Amino acid sequence: MIALVGKQSVRVREVHPEIINRDPISGMSEDRVYKITSEILPPAPNSVFIKDQENGDIKRIKPGYYQDEEEAKKHCYFDLRSYASAYKCNEETEKVYESWYY
């Protein structure tokens, strides 16, 4: 995230955090563990999801799927595409299932 825009949107650009572990699931997917840092990472040279890497795209934040309003705010997310979402990471690492099926 580059910046907040109002109360319900963020300006974002795509980055590539460090992968600290890979566990292949199939020839076209794997579980990856990413190192989460508070440092601002450089923009990804070849973005898949963000059109304007220099200025960042604006995305609308959605509350998480929690009944408790405070928990929903902690786990907010936004859609990148119909098949991909981004969300706030609250830990030092994040395990993610990724696939590249077409």
A tleap script that builds the chain and sets N, CA, C and O, in Angstrom:
source leaprc.protein.ff14SB
mol = sequence {
  NMET ILE ALA LEU VAL GLY LYS GLN SER VAL
  ARG VAL ARG GLU VAL HIE PRO GLU ILE ILE
  ASN ARG ASP PRO ILE SER GLY MET SER GLU
  ASP ARG VAL TYR LYS ILE THR SER GLU ILE
  LEU PRO PRO ALA PRO ASN SER VAL PHE ILE
  LYS ASP GLN GLU ASN GLY ASP ILE LYS ARG
  ILE LYS PRO GLY TYR TYR GLN ASP GLU GLU
  GLU ALA LYS LYS HIE CYS TYR PHE ASP LEU
  ARG SER TYR ALA SER ALA TYR LYS CYS ASN
  GLU GLU THR GLU LYS VAL TYR GLU SER TRP
  TYR CTYR
}
set mol.1.N position { 0.840 -1.167 0.000 }
set mol.1.CA position { 0.000 0.000 0.000 }
set mol.1.C position { 0.891 1.238 0.000 }
set mol.1.O position { 1.859 1.322 0.756 }
set mol.2.N position { 0.557 2.179 -0.842 }
set mol.2.CA position { 1.297 3.435 -0.899 }
set mol.2.C position { 0.670 4.459 0.041 }
set mol.2.O position { 1.376 5.138 0.787 }
set mol.3.N position { -0.683 4.573 0.003 }
set mol.3.CA position { -1.355 5.588 0.820 }
set mol.3.C position { -2.835 5.273 0.968 }
set mol.3.O position { -3.421 4.572 0.144 }
set mol.4.N position { -3.430 5.804 2.032 }
set mol.4.CA position { -4.876 5.765 2.183 }
set mol.4.C position { -5.472 6.852 1.309 }
set mol.4.O position { -4.890 7.927 1.160 }
set mol.5.N position { -6.636 6.572 0.730 }
set mol.5.CA position { -7.349 7.562 -0.069 }
set mol.5.C position { -8.760 7.620 0.508 }
set mol.5.O position { -9.586 6.749 0.235 }
set mol.6.N position { -9.026 8.638 1.298 }
set mol.6.CA position { -10.311 8.717 1.988 }
set mol.6.C position { -10.386 7.651 3.072 }
set mol.6.O position { -9.362 7.229 3.609 }
set mol.7.N position { -11.611 7.213 3.394 }
set mol.7.CA position { -11.802 6.240 4.466 }
set mol.7.C position { -11.917 4.813 3.961 }
set mol.7.O position { -11.743 3.874 4.738 }
set mol.8.N position { -12.209 4.625 2.664 }
set mol.8.CA position { -12.490 3.278 2.191 }
set mol.8.C position { -11.695 2.847 0.968 }
set mol.8.O position { -12.068 1.884 0.298 }
set mol.9.N position { -10.602 3.547 0.667 }
set mol.9.CA position { -9.791 3.185 -0.492 }
set mol.9.C position { -8.306 3.300 -0.171 }
set mol.9.O position { -7.906 4.020 0.744 }
set mol.10.N position { -7.503 2.578 -0.937 }
set mol.10.CA position { -6.054 2.640 -0.807 }
set mol.10.C position { -5.426 2.770 -2.189 }
set mol.10.O position { -5.987 2.327 -3.190 }
set mol.11.N position { -4.261 3.381 -2.219 }
set mol.11.CA position { -3.463 3.444 -3.447 }
set mol.11.C position { -2.388 2.371 -3.287 }
set mol.11.O position { -1.640 2.386 -2.310 }
set mol.12.N position { -2.307 1.444 -4.238 }
set mol.12.CA position { -1.394 0.307 -4.119 }
set mol.12.C position { -0.555 0.131 -5.376 }
set mol.12.O position { -0.923 0.561 -6.469 }
set mol.13.N position { 0.583 -0.519 -5.177 }
set mol.13.CA position { 1.379 -0.973 -6.312 }
set mol.13.C position { 1.878 -2.370 -5.971 }
set mol.13.O position { 2.008 -2.729 -4.800 }
set mol.14.N position { 2.149 -3.133 -6.986 }
set mol.14.CA position { 2.557 -4.528 -6.799 }
set mol.14.C position { 4.038 -4.612 -6.457 }
set mol.14.O position { 4.869 -3.957 -7.086 }
set mol.15.N position { 4.355 -5.418 -5.461 }
set mol.15.CA position { 5.733 -5.658 -5.044 }
set mol.15.C position { 5.956 -7.165 -4.973 }
set mol.15.O position { 5.008 -7.949 -5.015 }
set mol.16.N position { 7.195 -7.549 -4.867 }
set mol.16.CA position { 7.541 -8.963 -4.727 }
set mol.16.C position { 8.309 -9.160 -3.427 }
set mol.16.O position { 9.527 -8.981 -3.400 }
set mol.17.N position { 7.608 -9.529 -2.334 }
set mol.17.CA position { 8.340 -9.777 -1.080 }
set mol.17.C position { 9.205 -11.028 -1.189 }
set mol.17.O position { 9.013 -11.857 -2.078 }
set mol.18.N position { 10.144 -11.148 -0.284 }
set mol.18.CA position { 11.062 -12.283 -0.286 }
set mol.18.C position { 10.309 -13.586 0.032 }
set mol.18.O position { 9.547 -13.653 0.997 }
set mol.19.N position { 10.533 -14.606 -0.787 }
set mol.19.CA position { 9.972 -15.936 -0.531 }
set mol.19.C position { 10.982 -16.679 0.337 }
set mol.19.O position { 12.138 -16.837 -0.054 }
set mol.20.N position { 10.549 -17.140 1.518 }
set mol.20.CA position { 11.482 -17.833 2.408 }
set mol.20.C position { 11.283 -19.349 2.401 }
set mol.20.O position { 12.109 -20.085 2.942 }
set mol.21.N position { 10.179 -19.825 1.786 }
set mol.21.CA position { 9.976 -21.272 1.658 }
set mol.21.C position { 8.989 -21.562 0.537 }
set mol.21.O position { 8.011 -20.837 0.348 }
set mol.22.N position { 9.260 -22.635 -0.207 }
set mol.22.CA position { 8.366 -23.104 -1.283 }
set mol.22.C position { 8.091 -24.572 -1.079 }
set mol.22.O position { 9.010 -25.354 -0.839 }
set mol.23.N position { 6.826 -24.953 -1.173 }
set mol.23.CA position { 6.432 -26.349 -1.029 }
set mol.23.C position { 5.559 -26.714 -2.220 }
set mol.23.O position { 4.372 -26.390 -2.227 }
set mol.24.N position { 6.125 -27.390 -3.242 }
set mol.24.CA position { 5.347 -27.722 -4.436 }
set mol.24.C position { 4.132 -28.598 -4.101 }
set mol.24.O position { 4.223 -29.548 -3.323 }
set mol.25.N position { 3.012 -28.254 -4.706 }
set mol.25.CA position { 1.775 -29.019 -4.556 }
set mol.25.C position { 1.562 -29.856 -5.817 }
set mol.25.O position { 1.205 -31.032 -5.744 }
set mol.26.N position { 1.785 -29.235 -6.962 }
set mol.26.CA position { 1.684 -29.910 -8.257 }
set mol.26.C position { 2.666 -29.215 -9.198 }
set mol.26.O position { 3.421 -28.341 -8.772 }
set mol.27.N position { 2.659 -29.593 -10.454 }
set mol.27.CA position { 3.531 -28.940 -11.422 }
set mol.27.C position { 3.130 -27.504 -11.709 }
set mol.27.O position { 3.897 -26.746 -12.302 }
set mol.28.N position { 1.922 -27.128 -11.288 }
set mol.28.CA position { 1.411 -25.791 -11.574 }
set mol.28.C position { 0.951 -25.035 -10.328 }
set mol.28.O position { 0.209 -24.060 -10.443 }
set mol.29.N position { 1.381 -25.471 -9.134 }
set mol.29.CA position { 0.997 -24.757 -7.916 }
set mol.29.C position { 1.977 -25.078 -6.789 }
set mol.29.O position { 2.689 -26.081 -6.824 }
set mol.30.N position { 1.991 -24.192 -5.783 }
set mol.30.CA position { 2.821 -24.422 -4.614 }
set mol.30.C position { 2.351 -23.556 -3.453 }
set mol.30.O position { 1.698 -22.531 -3.648 }
set mol.31.N position { 2.692 -23.983 -2.249 }
set mol.31.CA position { 2.529 -23.156 -1.061 }
set mol.31.C position { 3.811 -22.350 -0.922 }
set mol.31.O position { 4.908 -22.904 -0.984 }
set mol.32.N position { 3.672 -21.047 -0.736 }
set mol.32.CA position { 4.827 -20.180 -0.561 }
set mol.32.C position { 4.714 -19.448 0.768 }
set mol.32.O position { 3.625 -19.032 1.164 }
set mol.33.N position { 5.835 -19.293 1.450 }
set mol.33.CA position { 5.876 -18.499 2.677 }
set mol.33.C position { 6.673 -17.241 2.353 }
set mol.33.O position { 7.839 -17.306 1.963 }
set mol.34.N position { 6.016 -16.094 2.524 }
set mol.34.CA position { 6.634 -14.802 2.247 }
set mol.34.C position { 7.050 -14.130 3.547 }
set mol.34.O position { 6.368 -14.251 4.565 }
set mol.35.N position { 8.163 -13.426 3.507 }
set mol.35.CA position { 8.612 -12.616 4.643 }
set mol.35.C position { 7.877 -11.282 4.572 }
set mol.35.O position { 7.931 -10.590 3.555 }
set mol.36.N position { 7.194 -10.927 5.649 }
set mol.36.CA position { 6.452 -9.665 5.708 }
set mol.36.C position { 7.320 -8.638 6.426 }
set mol.36.O position { 7.879 -8.921 7.485 }
set mol.37.N position { 7.430 -7.463 5.855 }
set mol.37.CA position { 8.262 -6.409 6.408 }
set mol.37.C position { 7.504 -5.088 6.391 }
set mol.37.O position { 6.597 -4.904 5.579 }
set mol.38.N position { 7.857 -4.189 7.261 }
set mol.38.CA position { 7.239 -2.864 7.263 }
set mol.38.C position { 7.968 -1.910 6.319 }
set mol.38.O position { 7.541 -0.771 6.131 }
set mol.39.N position { 9.065 -2.376 5.728 }
set mol.39.CA position { 9.816 -1.558 4.782 }
set mol.39.C position { 9.023 -1.395 3.487 }
set mol.39.O position { 8.278 -2.291 3.088 }
set mol.40.N position { 9.187 -0.267 2.848 }
set mol.40.CA position { 8.546 -0.058 1.553 }
set mol.40.C position { 9.391 -0.766 0.504 }
set mol.40.O position { 10.563 -0.441 0.318 }
set mol.41.N position { 8.797 -1.725 -0.173 }
set mol.41.CA position { 9.499 -2.505 -1.192 }
set mol.41.C position { 9.412 -1.802 -2.538 }
set mol.41.O position { 8.451 -1.076 -2.790 }
set mol.42.N position { 10.397 -2.002 -3.405 }
set mol.42.CA position { 10.335 -1.392 -4.735 }
set mol.42.C position { 9.213 -2.021 -5.552 }
set mol.42.O position { 8.858 -3.178 -5.328 }
set mol.43.N position { 8.655 -1.273 -6.493 }
set mol.43.CA position { 7.588 -1.840 -7.321 }
set mol.43.C position { 8.091 -3.021 -8.143 }
set mol.43.O position { 9.257 -3.059 -8.538 }
set mol.44.N position { 7.220 -3.970 -8.395 }
set mol.44.CA position { 7.566 -5.121 -9.233 }
set mol.44.C position { 7.844 -4.629 -10.656 }
set mol.44.O position { 7.094 -3.800 -11.173 }
set mol.45.N position { 8.907 -5.124 -11.296 }
set mol.45.CA position { 9.227 -4.646 -12.646 }
set mol.45.C position { 8.172 -5.035 -13.677 }
set mol.45.O position { 7.935 -4.294 -14.631 }
set mol.46.N position { 7.542 -6.183 -13.495 }
set mol.46.CA position { 6.499 -6.646 -14.407 }
set mol.46.C position { 5.243 -6.949 -13.596 }
set mol.46.O position { 5.082 -8.056 -13.081 }
set mol.47.N position { 4.365 -5.974 -13.487 }
set mol.47.CA position { 3.176 -6.128 -12.667 }
set mol.47.C position { 2.116 -6.957 -13.392 }
set mol.47.O position { 1.905 -6.800 -14.594 }
set mol.48.N position { 1.463 -7.826 -12.653 }
set mol.48.CA position { 0.374 -8.642 -13.189 }
set mol.48.C position { -0.968 -7.979 -12.898 }
set mol.48.O position { -1.884 -8.058 -13.717 }
set mol.49.N position { -1.098 -7.321 -11.735 }
set mol.49.CA position { -2.392 -6.840 -11.275 }
set mol.49.C position { -2.574 -5.324 -11.301 }
set mol.49.O position { -3.710 -4.852 -11.333 }
set mol.50.N position { -1.498 -4.554 -11.288 }
set mol.50.CA position { -1.594 -3.098 -11.160 }
set mol.50.C position { -1.192 -2.439 -12.477 }
set mol.50.O position { -0.114 -2.705 -13.008 }
set mol.51.N position { -2.060 -1.584 -12.996 }
set mol.51.CA position { -1.789 -0.922 -14.276 }
set mol.51.C position { -0.755 0.190 -14.139 }
set mol.51.O position { 0.147 0.304 -14.968 }
set mol.52.N position { -0.880 1.016 -13.092 }
set mol.52.CA position { -0.020 2.178 -12.927 }
set mol.52.C position { 0.956 1.951 -11.772 }
set mol.52.O position { 0.699 2.375 -10.646 }
set mol.53.N position { 2.058 1.289 -12.050 }
set mol.53.CA position { 3.031 0.975 -11.001 }
set mol.53.C position { 3.706 2.236 -10.443 }
set mol.53.O position { 4.091 2.259 -9.274 }
set mol.54.N position { 3.853 3.276 -11.261 }
set mol.54.CA position { 4.528 4.486 -10.784 }
set mol.54.C position { 3.680 5.233 -9.758 }
set mol.54.O position { 4.179 5.604 -8.696 }
set mol.55.N position { 2.409 5.454 -10.065 }
set mol.55.CA position { 1.528 6.204 -9.173 }
set mol.55.C position { 0.667 5.304 -8.294 }
set mol.55.O position { 0.145 5.757 -7.276 }
set mol.56.N position { 0.514 4.052 -8.665 }
set mol.56.CA position { -0.322 3.124 -7.909 }
set mol.56.C position { -1.787 3.226 -8.296 }
set mol.56.O position { -2.296 4.319 -8.545 }
set mol.57.N position { -2.457 2.094 -8.346 }
set mol.57.CA position { -3.889 2.056 -8.631 }
set mol.57.C position { -4.669 2.269 -7.335 }
set mol.57.O position { -4.196 1.936 -6.248 }
set mol.58.N position { -5.856 2.822 -7.470 }
set mol.58.CA position { -6.727 2.992 -6.306 }
set mol.58.C position { -7.675 1.800 -6.234 }
set mol.58.O position { -8.328 1.453 -7.217 }
set mol.59.N position { -7.741 1.178 -5.058 }
set mol.59.CA position { -8.614 0.018 -4.834 }
set mol.59.C position { -9.507 0.302 -3.634 }
set mol.59.O position { -9.062 0.895 -2.650 }
set mol.60.N position { -10.747 -0.115 -3.713 }
set mol.60.CA position { -11.705 0.074 -2.612 }
set mol.60.C position { -11.551 -1.052 -1.587 }
set mol.60.O position { -11.554 -2.231 -1.943 }
set mol.61.N position { -11.418 -0.680 -0.327 }
set mol.61.CA position { -11.271 -1.642 0.765 }
set mol.61.C position { -12.638 -2.226 1.119 }
set mol.61.O position { -13.646 -1.520 1.159 }
set mol.62.N position { -12.643 -3.537 1.376 }
set mol.62.CA position { -13.857 -4.209 1.836 }
set mol.62.C position { -13.590 -4.763 3.226 }
set mol.62.O position { -12.473 -5.191 3.514 }
set mol.63.N position { -14.600 -4.761 4.095 }
set mol.63.CA position { -14.383 -5.331 5.435 }
set mol.63.C position { -14.222 -6.837 5.348 }
set mol.63.O position { -14.753 -7.475 4.439 }
set mol.64.N position { -13.485 -7.408 6.301 }
set mol.64.CA position { -13.318 -8.857 6.364 }
set mol.64.C position { -14.631 -9.544 6.712 }
set mol.64.O position { -15.615 -8.887 7.053 }
set mol.65.N position { -14.640 -10.852 6.624 }
set mol.65.CA position { -15.849 -11.633 6.890 }
set mol.65.C position { -15.974 -11.969 8.374 }
set mol.65.O position { -15.901 -13.135 8.761 }
set mol.66.N position { -16.161 -10.952 9.192 }
set mol.66.CA position { -16.260 -11.153 10.630 }
set mol.66.C position { -17.482 -10.414 11.156 }
set mol.66.O position { -17.780 -9.308 10.705 }
set mol.67.N position { -18.195 -11.018 12.107 }
set mol.67.CA position { -19.367 -10.371 12.706 }
set mol.67.C position { -18.933 -9.157 13.531 }
set mol.67.O position { -19.596 -8.120 13.520 }
set mol.68.N position { -17.824 -9.297 14.240 }
set mol.68.CA position { -17.305 -8.215 15.071 }
set mol.68.C position { -16.707 -7.140 14.152 }
set mol.68.O position { -15.811 -7.426 13.357 }
set mol.69.N position { -17.199 -5.927 14.265 }
set mol.69.CA position { -16.760 -4.838 13.382 }
set mol.69.C position { -15.264 -4.552 13.489 }
set mol.69.O position { -14.618 -4.275 12.479 }
set mol.70.N position { -14.704 -4.617 14.697 }
set mol.70.CA position { -13.272 -4.359 14.874 }
set mol.70.C position { -12.433 -5.452 14.198 }
set mol.70.O position { -11.412 -5.150 13.579 }
set mol.71.N position { -12.855 -6.715 14.313 }
set mol.71.CA position { -12.152 -7.817 13.634 }
set mol.71.C position { -12.252 -7.660 12.121 }
set mol.71.O position { -11.286 -7.921 11.405 }
set mol.72.N position { -13.406 -7.239 11.637 }
set mol.72.CA position { -13.584 -7.028 10.196 }
set mol.72.C position { -12.621 -5.957 9.681 }
set mol.72.O position { -12.076 -6.085 8.584 }
set mol.73.N position { -12.412 -4.902 10.471 }
set mol.73.CA position { -11.478 -3.837 10.067 }
set mol.73.C position { -10.039 -4.347 10.029 }
set mol.73.O position { -9.269 -3.956 9.151 }
set mol.74.N position { -9.667 -5.215 10.974 }
set mol.74.CA position { -8.300 -5.750 11.022 }
set mol.74.C position { -7.985 -6.631 9.822 }
set mol.74.O position { -6.831 -6.730 9.403 }
set mol.75.N position { -8.998 -7.263 9.277 }
set mol.75.CA position { -8.797 -8.234 8.192 }
set mol.75.C position { -9.396 -7.755 6.870 }
set mol.75.O position { -9.927 -8.552 6.096 }
set mol.76.N position { -9.309 -6.454 6.619 }
set mol.76.CA position { -9.871 -5.901 5.393 }
set mol.76.C position { -9.107 -6.398 4.165 }
set mol.76.O position { -7.974 -6.865 4.280 }
set mol.77.N position { -9.727 -6.297 3.001 }
set mol.77.CA position { -9.115 -6.762 1.756 }
set mol.77.C position { -9.637 -5.940 0.586 }
set mol.77.O position { -10.543 -5.123 0.750 }
set mol.78.N position { -9.065 -6.157 -0.596 }
set mol.78.CA position { -9.591 -5.575 -1.819 }
set mol.78.C position { -9.336 -6.549 -2.951 }
set mol.78.O position { -8.422 -7.371 -2.887 }
set mol.79.N position { -10.158 -6.448 -3.997 }
set mol.79.CA position { -10.042 -7.341 -5.143 }
set mol.79.C position { -9.025 -6.805 -6.139 }
set mol.79.O position { -9.012 -5.617 -6.460 }
set mol.80.N position { -8.171 -7.708 -6.621 }
set mol.80.CA position { -7.232 -7.375 -7.690 }
set mol.80.C position { -7.824 -7.757 -9.040 }
set mol.80.O position { -7.742 -6.995 -10.004 }
set mol.81.N position { -8.405 -8.912 -9.099 }
set mol.81.CA position { -9.102 -9.452 -10.270 }
set mol.81.C position { -10.243 -10.324 -9.737 }
set mol.81.O position { -10.403 -10.463 -8.524 }
set mol.82.N position { -11.020 -10.897 -10.623 }
set mol.82.CA position { -12.113 -11.769 -10.182 }
set mol.82.C position { -11.585 -13.002 -9.454 }
set mol.82.O position { -12.315 -13.616 -8.676 }
set mol.83.N position { -10.334 -13.371 -9.694 }
set mol.83.CA position { -9.751 -14.575 -9.111 }
set mol.83.C position { -8.680 -14.287 -8.055 }
set mol.83.O position { -8.053 -15.222 -7.557 }
set mol.84.N position { -8.455 -13.017 -7.701 }
set mol.84.CA position { -7.378 -12.692 -6.757 }
set mol.84.C position { -7.757 -11.499 -5.882 }
set mol.84.O position { -8.296 -10.501 -6.359 }
set mol.85.N position { -7.461 -11.629 -4.595 }
set mol.85.CA position { -7.683 -10.550 -3.632 }
set mol.85.C position { -6.395 -10.277 -2.873 }
set mol.85.O position { -5.510 -11.131 -2.820 }
set mol.86.N position { -6.287 -9.098 -2.289 }
set mol.86.CA position { -5.154 -8.746 -1.428 }
set mol.86.C position { -5.719 -8.368 -0.069 }
set mol.86.O position { -6.815 -7.815 0.025 }
set mol.87.N position { -4.968 -8.667 0.981 }
set mol.87.CA position { -5.437 -8.372 2.328 }
set mol.87.C position { -4.264 -8.018 3.221 }
set mol.87.O position { -3.110 -8.311 2.909 }
set mol.88.N position { -4.580 -7.383 4.338 }
set mol.88.CA position { -3.568 -6.945 5.284 }
set mol.88.C position { -2.943 -8.152 5.975 }
set mol.88.O position { -3.652 -9.048 6.434 }
set mol.89.N position { -1.630 -8.171 6.045 }
set mol.89.CA position { -0.904 -9.241 6.744 }
set mol.89.C position { -0.571 -8.757 8.146 }
set mol.89.O position { -0.005 -7.678 8.317 }
set mol.90.N position { -0.918 -9.547 9.138 }
set mol.90.CA position { -0.703 -9.161 10.527 }
set mol.90.C position { 0.429 -9.924 11.195 }
set mol.90.O position { 0.639 -9.767 12.398 }
set mol.91.N position { 1.152 -10.731 10.469 }
set mol.91.CA position { 2.218 -11.566 11.031 }
set mol.91.C position { 3.555 -11.218 10.367 }
set mol.91.O position { 3.606 -10.361 9.485 }
set mol.92.N position { 4.637 -11.883 10.791 }
set mol.92.CA position { 5.961 -11.660 10.206 }
set mol.92.C position { 6.165 -12.476 8.933 }
set mol.92.O position { 7.025 -12.156 8.111 }
set mol.93.N position { 5.368 -13.534 8.776 }
set mol.93.CA position { 5.397 -14.329 7.552 }
set mol.93.C position { 3.960 -14.593 7.128 }
set mol.93.O position { 3.036 -14.482 7.933 }
set mol.94.N position { 3.779 -14.942 5.867 }
set mol.94.CA position { 2.457 -15.236 5.344 }
set mol.94.C position { 2.552 -16.437 4.411 }
set mol.94.O position { 3.288 -16.402 3.425 }
set mol.95.N position { 1.805 -17.507 4.721 }
set mol.95.CA position { 1.775 -18.691 3.867 }
set mol.95.C position { 0.610 -18.548 2.890 }
set mol.95.O position { -0.525 -18.293 3.292 }
set mol.96.N position { 0.910 -18.717 1.599 }
set mol.96.CA position { -0.065 -18.487 0.551 }
set mol.96.C position { -0.026 -19.633 -0.447 }
set mol.96.O position { 1.052 -20.054 -0.867 }
set mol.97.N position { -1.184 -20.137 -0.826 }
set mol.97.CA position { -1.280 -21.107 -1.924 }
set mol.97.C position { -1.336 -20.321 -3.218 }
set mol.97.O position { -2.163 -19.421 -3.363 }
set mol.98.N position { -0.461 -20.652 -4.165 }
set mol.98.CA position { -0.457 -19.981 -5.461 }
set mol.98.C position { -0.462 -21.013 -6.572 }
set mol.98.O position { 0.219 -22.036 -6.505 }
set mol.99.N position { -1.257 -20.712 -7.606 }
set mol.99.CA position { -1.269 -21.592 -8.783 }
set mol.99.C position { -1.209 -20.729 -10.029 }
set mol.99.O position { -1.572 -19.554 -9.997 }
set mol.100.N position { -0.761 -21.299 -11.098 }
set mol.100.CA position { -0.636 -20.580 -12.351 }
set mol.100.C position { -1.290 -21.370 -13.477 }
set mol.100.O position { -0.780 -21.429 -14.596 }
set mol.101.N position { -2.435 -21.978 -13.155 }
set mol.101.CA position { -3.261 -22.649 -14.163 }
set mol.101.C position { -3.908 -21.601 -15.043 }
set mol.101.O position { -4.226 -20.503 -14.588 }
set mol.102.N position { -4.097 -21.940 -16.289 }
set mol.102.CA position { -4.748 -21.011 -17.222 }
set mol.102.C position { -6.109 -21.492 -17.584 }
set mol.102.O position { -6.808 -20.841 -18.360 }
savepdb mol mol.pdb
quit
